[in-house]
């Protein structure tokens, strides 16, 4: 990294908070994460604050933090034992967790000279640029998260409330969602994925949808967040899985032999009962396991690594397909591609959207397509919004495309009508 790039990324604490305040004030709803890292050297004989050991340790910490960051990210040393990292414009909460876990992994590695083994903890404040919260409030949440140790977990993510006055409204939404879930009142929509070579649709992604009684559509990420908070995530997964497989069973009568992907949250993947739930649902609806793709993020694997890895092995043994999402974001190493037999790699939309205008993003997407094929996976591009992007992806050898250019996520009946127009020849309509 050139010195000028380092200077741009390392800023003073005051400058970082100013950048955060400016980003929050835009009020455009973009997701933002502020990461607070408490370093806590375990060897107090070489603790920070002791001359050469301090300078060498802080220089190494800075190098490791810089190695993880994207171009728009920045960081600051708030003190000798605390680092703040600002991650603006993240597409999903799972990326914030993945960034925090990657930072933690880098900082846990022993520092060779001087030998200072760090014991860092990572707190993440996750919020949206709503214009109703300031940087100091976000920082307070990040610091609280960093100080809150839960067992062996050293990465904690907390969502920032826009205002305290909004708390009663939030509680009401949570209660309404719990009732809707009990009544099976949520919906599952399906977003098509098309083969870039043939233009045919052979797969789709199942996406949860819920319209609140007041008429507004609730963000799917918020649905998952509420279910995790209220310990309803397995119930949500069971509903999504069974609704999806029941719909697939109905479509089979019309010759719609689709593969459908269902997303797994980190909490779901960490539950040892998940494989049994999947097996029972497949048996109930008589769907071959190879037609079910279970989609997960690398942050989900990291959160409870041992249990998650054991669960993945059992899901693969059932015959289900596995897909890894949020890849190509700048925080994802290749560890899990070597360790597990994934069938599909999903390329993050932040790169896909700019393949026709930015040469750097085009090269990134090309490398990810090649990487997927090297590991025997299909490459799926998310966020394909126009024909020029689809053409660029086709030229790169990408296998599947998903996004507004193909279709929005559709309720089951509109999806069936769309599918008849884009299906393989063997599909029939009755």
Steps between C-alpha positions, in 0.01 A plus 500: 500500500638843413560750779230739367239222521597428860474867589150510348388199702663585833345815640472669838214397732336840448524466121347152509207623708453795263487260204246288684285803586510618139399156371217469753372848413439400136194309620495274193452175694844361408628246753803597708713309752731643762741243645661553840802275568635464854854363469581391860853350478516177700868536590516802730880496500480609138170684528426804291656810645853362541721677248621283214244226570220756473621650172565164337171354617291797385675505163420131450139550611465783248643284222261216576197728515598666171532159333130434556346833401332600176565831325216695673584370851713687754632443852640690796691421820277638775767402755791259533254217563200595286447523124189627319421387146231667286341281230256710294251377240490130584229309313411269790538446872677170437781689328548710812537181706734351242718812506512490880588131504772549238651787699491284814667209322785721376558655843496168686811384314808542724725795431849366442718786621434589772299190591179667619202263486191720474158409636278730294123527523291654224177695536297607197232769490273448200267774381345676203563857388168641616604848613354428846811383680849641556848349489550501878184293550627245247840494670340438839321192362821368340693541826224328698509210254879471528474486880226233497660155496266206446688178573783457251356740243713807444291664226172662603267690266230733628246699303468870571153638565425822315333660805389386841149622412492229235541216754126449566434486127779245456360283779159508333650392167677212677176387663309526171765294322488228766121478457528497121752219515278296729213551255714414193413847371837571340567438131780345300579658164733358237766686302597322176855415404565456129770315311702772325568276203150371427288766670296226667395491862586186692536643852373768735567648843229489768464834680287573805245782479271655760260789474434658838134562594559875448564427131877541476731225382760407763860464386595126487823572693288652778278189504804278554645738761174501699471122482857458625438746784177329612633145451263438207760436232452120487125554470559744212737255330250215540224717350716612206629151431161326512323775305768483231495120473118491500499747212762298314287187544203680347709628210622148424150418374556760228846376408682778683801302621679790663788515743418755772736665749403571862714736709638388836580755770803464724282400796322233294822351367632477855203289614578124497132419436503664155595187295212302652260785422617507138480122465145487638385785275645333189324174590170677573485670160678224307764730353839351402772658718708600198226746404540692826785748524588630845657844475726634772752773559855460619414706809245231588778241494728715712248581775499149651755326286510150645124443515444674165760284329352180644154611386626567148653153477166346601305715252736399222458135600123539449571588138411870518689756295700767687551859386733762651381860484665842557810391314731756338435771758859551606458322837470138383803270502493170311516276809155349469519439126783256571332344801149435365344380177294802404293471185455871438680828558292819499683813387409810699285753317727791598748373237246366252324834459816670374646238269408702191655826629794412729790291375609410855160352583497315170832337593369410846192333357712315245727370776200385705344322202832326436532417870152345507576286196837393645315360804231339283229752592249699300548878512182698569498877455264698724363846425491476119297808407551555128583327173851646483591338832348168392702512176822575691437209739425264213830595335680425829355148510267561796238225522188657652354848545254633755362853531252754372609451139383140531206558734410630843406245766146382420217345695434135403230557236678787317820295520324205333384726215850644463654153505279370219648768278861422593495129584692215342311338211390202706291717736131499418208712601166353593 
